[in-house]
Amino acid sequence: MIGAIIGDIAGSRFEFNNTRDYNFQLFHKDCSYTDDTICTVAVADAILRGISYEDSLTEWCRKYPHPMGGYGGKFAQWVKLNPGCRKAYDSFGNGAAMRVSPVAWAFNDSSEVMRNAMASAECTHNHQEGIIGAIATAELIFVYRESPMAGEFVNLIGGLYYGRDWENNLPRPGVFDETCQGCVPLAFHIIKQSSSFEDAIRKAVSYGGDSDTLAAIVGSIAEARWEIPIEMQKQAMNMLPRDMLKVVINFNQRFR
Protein backbone atom coordinates (compact mmCIF):
# COMPACT_ATOMS: atom_id res chain seq x y z
CA MET A 1 0.00 0.00 0.00
CA ILE A 2 3.02 2.29 0.13
CA GLY A 3 2.41 3.01 -3.56
CA ALA A 4 -0.98 4.53 -2.75
CA ILE A 5 0.57 6.60 0.05
CA ILE A 6 3.33 7.92 -2.22
CA GLY A 7 0.77 8.90 -4.86
CA ASP A 8 -1.40 10.62 -2.28
CA ILE A 9 1.47 12.63 -0.80
CA ALA A 10 2.93 13.59 -4.19
CA GLY A 11 -0.45 14.76 -5.47
CA SER A 12 -1.65 16.42 -2.26
CA ARG A 13 -0.52 19.98 -2.99
CA PHE A 14 -2.06 19.89 -6.46
CA GLU A 15 -5.56 18.63 -5.60
CA PHE A 16 -7.11 22.09 -5.83
CA ASN A 17 -4.26 23.71 -7.75
CA ASN A 18 -3.40 21.36 -10.60
CA THR A 19 -0.06 21.27 -12.38
CA ARG A 20 0.72 20.16 -15.91
CA ASP A 21 4.44 20.03 -15.14
CA TYR A 22 5.60 16.42 -15.37
CA ASN A 23 8.87 17.32 -13.62
CA PHE A 24 7.29 18.62 -10.41
CA GLN A 25 9.06 18.01 -7.09
CA LEU A 26 7.66 14.76 -5.69
CA PHE A 27 8.06 15.45 -1.97
CA HIS A 28 7.69 19.19 -1.57
CA LYS A 29 7.49 20.92 1.82
CA ASP A 30 3.83 21.70 1.06
CA CYS A 31 2.95 18.03 0.59
CA SER A 32 1.20 15.92 3.21
CA TYR A 33 -0.78 12.73 3.58
CA THR A 34 -4.52 13.26 3.08
CA ASP A 35 -7.72 11.34 3.78
CA ASP A 36 -6.59 8.88 1.08
CA THR A 37 -3.66 7.70 3.20
CA ILE A 38 -5.71 7.65 6.41
CA CYS A 39 -8.39 5.46 4.80
CA THR A 40 -5.81 3.15 3.20
CA VAL A 41 -4.12 2.70 6.57
CA ALA A 42 -7.52 2.03 8.13
CA VAL A 43 -8.23 -0.78 5.66
CA ALA A 44 -4.82 -2.31 6.36
CA ASP A 45 -5.34 -2.02 10.11
CA ALA A 46 -8.76 -3.67 9.89
CA ILE A 47 -7.11 -6.68 8.26
CA LEU A 48 -4.26 -6.78 10.78
CA ARG A 49 -6.57 -6.58 13.79
CA GLY A 50 -9.43 -8.65 12.40
CA ILE A 51 -12.04 -5.92 12.87
CA SER A 52 -14.62 -4.58 10.45
CA TYR A 53 -13.65 -2.10 7.78
CA GLU A 54 -16.39 0.19 9.07
CA ASP A 55 -15.03 0.23 12.62
CA SER A 56 -11.45 0.80 11.49
CA LEU A 57 -12.39 3.60 9.10
CA THR A 58 -14.37 5.47 11.74
CA GLU A 59 -11.64 4.96 14.36
CA TRP A 60 -8.84 6.30 12.16
CA CYS A 61 -10.83 9.16 10.63
CA ARG A 62 -12.00 10.32 14.05
CA LYS A 63 -8.40 10.20 15.21
CA TYR A 64 -7.38 12.41 12.26
CA PRO A 65 -10.44 14.65 11.74
CA HIS A 66 -8.77 17.43 9.76
CA PRO A 67 -6.37 16.04 7.13
CA MET A 68 -5.04 18.15 4.30
CA GLY A 69 -7.91 18.65 1.84
CA GLY A 70 -10.48 17.34 4.33
CA TYR A 71 -12.99 14.51 3.88
CA GLY A 72 -15.89 14.35 1.46
CA GLY A 73 -19.06 15.83 2.94
CA LYS A 74 -21.15 12.66 3.19
CA PHE A 75 -18.21 10.59 4.39
CA ALA A 76 -17.43 13.14 7.10
CA GLN A 77 -21.04 12.93 8.32
CA TRP A 78 -20.92 9.12 8.24
CA VAL A 79 -17.76 9.06 10.38
CA LYS A 80 -19.46 11.11 13.11
CA LEU A 81 -22.42 8.74 13.49
CA ASN A 82 -22.60 6.19 16.29
CA PRO A 83 -22.40 2.45 15.59
CA GLY A 84 -25.78 1.13 14.53
CA CYS A 85 -26.72 4.51 13.08
CA ARG A 86 -24.27 4.45 10.19
CA LYS A 87 -25.69 3.54 6.81
CA ALA A 88 -23.95 3.40 3.46
CA TYR A 89 -24.97 6.35 1.36
CA ASP A 90 -25.01 4.95 -2.19
CA SER A 91 -21.73 6.60 -3.14
CA PHE A 92 -19.84 5.86 -6.35
CA GLY A 93 -16.96 8.14 -5.41
CA ASN A 94 -13.36 7.19 -6.09
CA GLY A 95 -12.70 6.74 -2.36
CA ALA A 96 -13.75 3.11 -2.70
CA ALA A 97 -10.86 2.48 -5.09
CA MET A 98 -8.20 4.62 -3.43
CA ARG A 99 -8.36 2.78 -0.09
CA VAL A 100 -8.62 -0.83 -1.33
CA SER A 101 -4.99 -1.72 -2.07
CA PRO A 102 -4.18 -3.56 1.21
CA VAL A 103 -6.86 -6.10 0.35
CA ALA A 104 -4.97 -7.17 -2.79
CA TRP A 105 -1.83 -7.95 -0.77
CA ALA A 106 -3.42 -9.58 2.27
CA PHE A 107 -5.36 -12.36 0.54
CA ASN A 108 -3.96 -15.09 -1.66
CA ASP A 109 -7.12 -16.16 -3.44
CA SER A 110 -8.79 -13.97 -6.07
CA SER A 111 -12.27 -14.70 -4.70
CA GLU A 112 -11.19 -13.53 -1.23
CA VAL A 113 -9.69 -10.41 -2.76
CA MET A 114 -12.99 -9.66 -4.50
CA ARG A 115 -15.09 -10.33 -1.37
CA ASN A 116 -12.92 -8.12 0.79
CA ALA A 117 -12.72 -5.39 -1.83
CA MET A 118 -16.51 -5.35 -1.82
CA ALA A 119 -16.66 -5.32 1.97
CA SER A 120 -14.14 -2.48 2.23
CA ALA A 121 -16.24 -0.40 -0.14
CA GLU A 122 -19.85 -1.15 0.68
CA CYS A 123 -19.86 0.17 4.25
CA THR A 124 -19.95 3.61 2.60
CA HIS A 125 -19.75 3.22 -1.20
CA ASN A 126 -22.54 0.73 -1.82
CA HIS A 127 -23.50 2.03 -5.27
CA GLN A 128 -22.64 -0.61 -7.87
CA GLU A 129 -20.06 1.70 -9.48
CA GLY A 130 -18.33 2.22 -6.13
CA ILE A 131 -18.14 -1.52 -5.56
CA ILE A 132 -17.00 -2.17 -9.14
CA GLY A 133 -14.25 0.44 -8.78
CA ALA A 134 -12.92 -1.21 -5.63
CA ILE A 135 -13.05 -4.73 -7.06
CA ALA A 136 -11.49 -3.76 -10.41
CA THR A 137 -8.62 -1.94 -8.71
CA ALA A 138 -7.96 -4.75 -6.24
CA GLU A 139 -8.11 -7.38 -8.96
CA LEU A 140 -5.57 -5.57 -11.16
CA ILE A 141 -3.21 -5.14 -8.19
CA PHE A 142 -3.61 -8.84 -7.37
CA VAL A 143 -2.87 -9.88 -10.96
CA TYR A 144 0.27 -7.74 -11.09
CA ARG A 145 1.30 -8.96 -7.65
CA GLU A 146 1.23 -12.51 -9.00
CA SER A 147 2.76 -11.66 -12.39
CA PRO A 148 4.24 -8.13 -12.59
CA MET A 149 5.22 -8.43 -16.26
CA ALA A 150 1.72 -9.35 -17.44
CA GLY A 151 1.10 -5.88 -18.84
CA GLU A 152 -1.79 -6.93 -21.07
CA PHE A 153 -4.00 -7.63 -18.05
CA VAL A 154 -4.86 -3.95 -17.72
CA ASN A 155 -6.78 -4.25 -21.01
CA LEU A 156 -8.45 -7.45 -19.88
CA ILE A 157 -9.63 -6.12 -16.53
CA GLY A 158 -10.47 -2.69 -17.90
CA GLY A 159 -12.67 -4.32 -20.53
CA LEU A 160 -14.21 -6.77 -18.06
CA TYR A 161 -15.43 -4.07 -15.68
CA TYR A 162 -15.84 -1.03 -17.93
CA GLY A 163 -16.66 -2.46 -21.34
CA ARG A 164 -14.81 -3.04 -24.57
CA ASP A 165 -14.41 0.70 -25.17
CA TRP A 166 -13.21 1.45 -21.65
CA GLU A 167 -10.58 3.98 -22.80
CA ASN A 168 -12.90 5.99 -25.04
CA ASN A 169 -14.60 8.19 -22.43
CA LEU A 170 -11.86 9.12 -20.01
CA PRO A 171 -12.05 12.45 -18.14
CA ARG A 172 -10.17 15.17 -19.99
CA PRO A 173 -6.92 16.44 -18.44
CA GLY A 174 -7.68 18.78 -15.56
CA VAL A 175 -11.32 17.73 -15.18
CA PHE A 176 -12.10 17.06 -11.51
CA ASP A 177 -13.82 13.68 -11.67
CA GLU A 178 -14.32 12.09 -8.25
CA THR A 179 -16.27 9.07 -9.50
CA CYS A 180 -15.04 5.50 -9.66
CA GLN A 181 -16.36 5.12 -13.20
CA GLY A 182 -14.29 8.11 -14.30
CA CYS A 183 -11.19 7.78 -12.15
CA VAL A 184 -10.54 4.03 -12.21
CA PRO A 185 -10.46 3.63 -16.02
CA LEU A 186 -8.23 6.72 -16.16
CA ALA A 187 -5.88 5.15 -13.61
CA PHE A 188 -5.78 1.97 -15.71
CA HIS A 189 -5.02 4.04 -18.81
CA ILE A 190 -2.14 5.82 -17.06
CA ILE A 191 -0.69 2.49 -15.94
CA LYS A 192 -0.92 1.28 -19.53
CA GLN A 193 0.98 4.35 -20.76
CA SER A 194 3.70 4.27 -18.09
CA SER A 195 7.11 2.62 -17.95
CA SER A 196 7.99 2.71 -14.24
CA PHE A 197 6.53 3.49 -10.83
CA GLU A 198 7.82 7.06 -10.82
CA ASP A 199 6.67 7.64 -14.40
CA ALA A 200 3.17 6.50 -13.46
CA ILE A 201 3.01 8.83 -10.43
CA ARG A 202 4.24 11.79 -12.47
CA LYS A 203 1.76 11.10 -15.27
CA ALA A 204 -1.11 10.81 -12.78
CA VAL A 205 -0.35 14.02 -10.87
CA SER A 206 0.34 16.09 -13.99
CA TYR A 207 -2.90 14.85 -15.60
CA GLY A 208 -4.73 17.11 -13.16
CA GLY A 209 -8.21 16.81 -11.74
CA ASP A 210 -8.47 14.99 -8.41
CA SER A 211 -4.71 14.65 -8.44
CA ASP A 212 -4.02 13.09 -5.05
CA THR A 213 -6.69 10.40 -5.31
CA LEU A 214 -5.92 9.61 -8.94
CA ALA A 215 -2.24 9.29 -8.03
CA ALA A 216 -3.12 7.13 -5.01
CA ILE A 217 -5.03 4.68 -7.21
CA VAL A 218 -2.32 4.72 -9.87
CA GLY A 219 0.37 4.32 -7.21
CA SER A 220 -1.41 1.37 -5.63
CA ILE A 221 -1.42 -0.47 -8.96
CA ALA A 222 2.06 0.67 -9.98
CA GLU A 223 3.49 -0.75 -6.74
CA ALA A 224 2.54 -4.24 -7.92
CA ARG A 225 3.58 -3.58 -11.52
CA TRP A 226 7.05 -2.08 -10.94
CA GLU A 227 9.64 -1.77 -8.19
CA ILE A 228 9.38 1.36 -6.06
CA PRO A 229 12.72 3.16 -5.58
CA ILE A 230 13.86 2.75 -1.98
CA GLU A 231 14.50 6.47 -1.56
CA MET A 232 10.90 7.27 -2.53
CA GLN A 233 9.64 4.79 0.03
CA LYS A 234 11.82 6.32 2.73
CA GLN A 235 10.72 9.87 1.95
CA ALA A 236 7.04 8.93 2.09
CA MET A 237 7.41 6.92 5.30
CA ASN A 238 9.18 9.87 6.94
CA MET A 239 6.07 12.00 6.31
CA LEU A 240 3.72 9.67 8.21
CA PRO A 241 2.79 9.91 11.90
CA ARG A 242 4.22 7.14 14.05
CA ASP A 243 0.94 5.22 14.42
CA MET A 244 0.38 5.11 10.66
CA LEU A 245 3.98 4.12 10.09
CA LYS A 246 3.57 1.26 12.54
CA VAL A 247 0.59 -0.10 10.58
CA VAL A 248 2.48 0.11 7.28
CA ILE A 249 5.51 -1.68 8.72
CA ASN A 250 3.45 -4.39 10.43
CA PHE A 251 1.38 -4.93 7.30
CA ASN A 252 4.43 -5.26 5.09
CA GLN A 253 6.11 -7.65 7.51
CA ARG A 254 3.04 -9.87 7.59
CA PHE A 255 1.89 -9.80 3.99
CA ARG A 256 4.83 -8.86 1.74
MOWO-V749876 format. One record per residue. N is the residue number from 1. RES is the residue in three letters. PSI is psi in whole degrees, 0 to 359 (* if undefined). BURIAL is b if it has 9 or more other ideal C-beta (glycine too) atoms within 8 Angstrom, else e. Layout:
n=N res=RES psi=PSI burial=BURIAL
n=N res=RES psi=PSI burial=BURIAL
//
This chain:
n=1 res=MET psi=354 burial=b
n=2 res=ILE psi=333 burial=b
n=3 res=GLY psi=319 burial=b
n=4 res=ALA psi=320 burial=b
n=5 res=ILE psi=318 burial=b
n=6 res=ILE psi=313 burial=b
n=7 res=GLY psi=317 burial=b
n=8 res=ASP psi=311 burial=b
n=9 res=ILE psi=314 burial=b
n=10 res=ALA psi=324 burial=b
n=11 res=GLY psi=352 burial=b
n=12 res=SER psi=318 burial=b
n=13 res=ARG psi=354 burial=b
n=14 res=PHE psi=3 burial=b
n=15 res=GLU psi=315 burial=b
n=16 res=PHE psi=11 burial=e
n=17 res=ASN psi=73 burial=e
n=18 res=ASN psi=152 burial=e
n=19 res=THR psi=150 burial=b
n=20 res=ARG psi=7 burial=e
n=21 res=ASP psi=109 burial=e
n=22 res=TYR psi=331 burial=e
n=23 res=ASN psi=30 burial=e
n=24 res=PHE psi=158 burial=b
n=25 res=GLN psi=123 burial=e
n=26 res=LEU psi=311 burial=b
n=27 res=PHE psi=77 burial=b
n=28 res=HIS psi=158 burial=e
n=29 res=LYS psi=338 burial=e
n=30 res=ASP psi=1 burial=e
n=31 res=CYS psi=155 burial=b
n=32 res=SER psi=163 burial=b
n=33 res=TYR psi=155 burial=b
n=34 res=THR psi=193 burial=b
n=35 res=ASP psi=333 burial=b
n=36 res=ASP psi=315 burial=b
n=37 res=THR psi=316 burial=b
n=38 res=ILE psi=315 burial=b
n=39 res=CYS psi=325 burial=b
n=40 res=THR psi=316 burial=b
n=41 res=VAL psi=321 burial=b
n=42 res=ALA psi=319 burial=b
n=43 res=VAL psi=316 burial=b
n=44 res=ALA psi=318 burial=b
n=45 res=ASP psi=325 burial=b
n=46 res=ALA psi=317 burial=b
n=47 res=ILE psi=315 burial=b
n=48 res=LEU psi=319 burial=b
n=49 res=ARG psi=351 burial=e
n=50 res=GLY psi=35 burial=e
n=51 res=ILE psi=172 burial=e
n=52 res=SER psi=152 burial=e
n=53 res=TYR psi=322 burial=b
n=54 res=GLU psi=311 burial=e
n=55 res=ASP psi=320 burial=b
n=56 res=SER psi=319 burial=b
n=57 res=LEU psi=314 burial=b
n=58 res=THR psi=321 burial=b
n=59 res=GLU psi=311 burial=b
n=60 res=TRP psi=321 burial=b
n=61 res=CYS psi=332 burial=b
n=62 res=ARG psi=327 burial=b
n=63 res=LYS psi=327 burial=e
n=64 res=TYR psi=78 burial=e
n=65 res=PRO psi=345 burial=e
n=66 res=HIS psi=63 burial=e
n=67 res=PRO psi=164 burial=b
n=68 res=MET psi=128 burial=e
n=69 res=GLY psi=343 burial=b
n=70 res=GLY psi=183 burial=e
n=71 res=TYR psi=159 burial=b
n=72 res=GLY psi=150 burial=b
n=73 res=GLY psi=309 burial=e
n=74 res=LYS psi=323 burial=e
n=75 res=PHE psi=318 burial=b
n=76 res=ALA psi=320 burial=b
n=77 res=GLN psi=319 burial=e
n=78 res=TRP psi=317 burial=b
n=79 res=VAL psi=325 burial=b
n=80 res=LYS psi=344 burial=e
n=81 res=LEU psi=152 burial=e
n=82 res=ASN psi=154 burial=e
n=83 res=PRO psi=141 burial=e
n=84 res=GLY psi=339 burial=e
n=85 res=CYS psi=346 burial=e
n=86 res=ARG psi=132 burial=b
n=87 res=LYS psi=141 burial=e
n=88 res=ALA psi=149 burial=b
n=89 res=TYR psi=31 burial=e
n=90 res=ASP psi=38 burial=e
n=91 res=SER psi=143 burial=b
n=92 res=PHE psi=28 burial=b
n=93 res=GLY psi=160 burial=b
n=94 res=ASN psi=357 burial=b
n=95 res=GLY psi=331 burial=b
n=96 res=ALA psi=324 burial=b
n=97 res=ALA psi=326 burial=b
n=98 res=MET psi=338 burial=b
n=99 res=ARG psi=359 burial=b
n=100 res=VAL psi=346 burial=b
n=101 res=SER psi=322 burial=b
n=102 res=PRO psi=328 burial=b
n=103 res=VAL psi=319 burial=b
n=104 res=ALA psi=342 burial=b
n=105 res=TRP psi=335 burial=b
n=106 res=ALA psi=338 burial=b
n=107 res=PHE psi=142 burial=b
n=108 res=ASN psi=9 burial=e
n=109 res=ASP psi=132 burial=e
n=110 res=SER psi=327 burial=e
n=111 res=SER psi=323 burial=e
n=112 res=GLU psi=323 burial=b
n=113 res=VAL psi=314 burial=b
n=114 res=MET psi=316 burial=b
n=115 res=ARG psi=317 burial=e
n=116 res=ASN psi=328 burial=b
n=117 res=ALA psi=317 burial=b
n=118 res=MET psi=314 burial=b
n=119 res=ALA psi=323 burial=b
n=120 res=SER psi=334 burial=b
n=121 res=ALA psi=314 burial=b
n=122 res=GLU psi=350 burial=b
n=123 res=CYS psi=338 burial=b
n=124 res=THR psi=310 burial=b
n=125 res=HIS psi=73 burial=b
n=126 res=ASN psi=5 burial=b
n=127 res=HIS psi=146 burial=b
n=128 res=GLN psi=327 burial=e
n=129 res=GLU psi=328 burial=b
n=130 res=GLY psi=317 burial=b
n=131 res=ILE psi=317 burial=b
n=132 res=ILE psi=318 burial=b
n=133 res=GLY psi=318 burial=b
n=134 res=ALA psi=315 burial=b
n=135 res=ILE psi=315 burial=b
n=136 res=ALA psi=317 burial=b
n=137 res=THR psi=313 burial=b
n=138 res=ALA psi=320 burial=b
n=139 res=GLU psi=319 burial=b
n=140 res=LEU psi=319 burial=b
n=141 res=ILE psi=315 burial=b
n=142 res=PHE psi=318 burial=b
n=143 res=VAL psi=314 burial=b
n=144 res=TYR psi=327 burial=b
n=145 res=ARG psi=320 burial=b
n=146 res=GLU psi=326 burial=e
n=147 res=SER psi=81 burial=e
n=148 res=PRO psi=331 burial=e
n=149 res=MET psi=2 burial=e
n=150 res=ALA psi=66 burial=e
n=151 res=GLY psi=331 burial=e
n=152 res=GLU psi=345 burial=e
n=153 res=PHE psi=337 burial=b
n=154 res=VAL psi=323 burial=b
n=155 res=ASN psi=319 burial=e
n=156 res=LEU psi=310 burial=e
n=157 res=ILE psi=323 burial=b
n=158 res=GLY psi=315 burial=b
n=159 res=GLY psi=323 burial=b
n=160 res=LEU psi=317 burial=e
n=161 res=TYR psi=339 burial=b
n=162 res=TYR psi=9 burial=b
n=163 res=GLY psi=162 burial=e
n=164 res=ARG psi=327 burial=e
n=165 res=ASP psi=39 burial=e
n=166 res=TRP psi=338 burial=b
n=167 res=GLU psi=0 burial=e
n=168 res=ASN psi=343 burial=e
n=169 res=ASN psi=43 burial=e
n=170 res=LEU psi=148 burial=b
n=171 res=PRO psi=141 burial=b
n=172 res=ARG psi=154 burial=e
n=173 res=PRO psi=132 burial=e
n=174 res=GLY psi=350 burial=b
n=175 res=VAL psi=128 burial=e
n=176 res=PHE psi=92 burial=e
n=177 res=ASP psi=113 burial=b
n=178 res=GLU psi=10 burial=b
n=179 res=THR psi=153 burial=b
n=180 res=CYS psi=318 burial=b
n=181 res=GLN psi=344 burial=b
n=182 res=GLY psi=315 burial=b
n=183 res=CYS psi=322 burial=b
n=184 res=VAL psi=311 burial=b
n=185 res=PRO psi=324 burial=b
n=186 res=LEU psi=318 burial=b
n=187 res=ALA psi=318 burial=b
n=188 res=PHE psi=317 burial=b
n=189 res=HIS psi=317 burial=b
n=190 res=ILE psi=319 burial=b
n=191 res=ILE psi=316 burial=b
n=192 res=LYS psi=327 burial=b
n=193 res=GLN psi=357 burial=e
n=194 res=SER psi=163 burial=b
n=195 res=SER psi=355 burial=e
n=196 res=SER psi=171 burial=e
n=197 res=PHE psi=309 burial=b
n=198 res=GLU psi=320 burial=b
n=199 res=ASP psi=318 burial=b
n=200 res=ALA psi=316 burial=b
n=201 res=ILE psi=315 burial=b
n=202 res=ARG psi=320 burial=b
n=203 res=LYS psi=320 burial=b
n=204 res=ALA psi=311 burial=b
n=205 res=VAL psi=317 burial=b
n=206 res=SER psi=353 burial=b
n=207 res=TYR psi=331 burial=b
n=208 res=GLY psi=194 burial=b
n=209 res=GLY psi=220 burial=b
n=210 res=ASP psi=74 burial=b
n=211 res=SER psi=320 burial=b
n=212 res=ASP psi=319 burial=b
n=213 res=THR psi=320 burial=b
n=214 res=LEU psi=315 burial=b
n=215 res=ALA psi=329 burial=b
n=216 res=ALA psi=316 burial=b
n=217 res=ILE psi=313 burial=b
n=218 res=VAL psi=314 burial=b
n=219 res=GLY psi=324 burial=b
n=220 res=SER psi=324 burial=b
n=221 res=ILE psi=317 burial=b
n=222 res=ALA psi=330 burial=b
n=223 res=GLU psi=320 burial=b
n=224 res=ALA psi=335 burial=b
n=225 res=ARG psi=322 burial=b
n=226 res=TRP psi=165 burial=b
n=227 res=GLU psi=139 burial=e
n=228 res=ILE psi=128 burial=b
n=229 res=PRO psi=135 burial=e
n=230 res=ILE psi=320 burial=e
n=231 res=GLU psi=323 burial=e
n=232 res=MET psi=319 burial=b
n=233 res=GLN psi=315 burial=b
n=234 res=LYS psi=316 burial=e
n=235 res=GLN psi=319 burial=b
n=236 res=ALA psi=316 burial=b
n=237 res=MET psi=326 burial=b
n=238 res=ASN psi=346 burial=e
n=239 res=MET psi=3 burial=b
n=240 res=LEU psi=146 burial=b
n=241 res=PRO psi=160 burial=e
n=242 res=ARG psi=321 burial=e
n=243 res=ASP psi=323 burial=e
n=244 res=MET psi=318 burial=b
n=245 res=LEU psi=320 burial=b
n=246 res=LYS psi=318 burial=e
n=247 res=VAL psi=314 burial=b
n=248 res=VAL psi=314 burial=b
n=249 res=ILE psi=313 burial=e
n=250 res=ASN psi=322 burial=b
n=251 res=PHE psi=314 burial=b
n=252 res=ASN psi=322 burial=b
n=253 res=GLN psi=327 burial=e
n=254 res=ARG psi=325 burial=e
n=255 res=PHE psi=356 burial=e
n=256 res=ARG psi=* burial=e
//
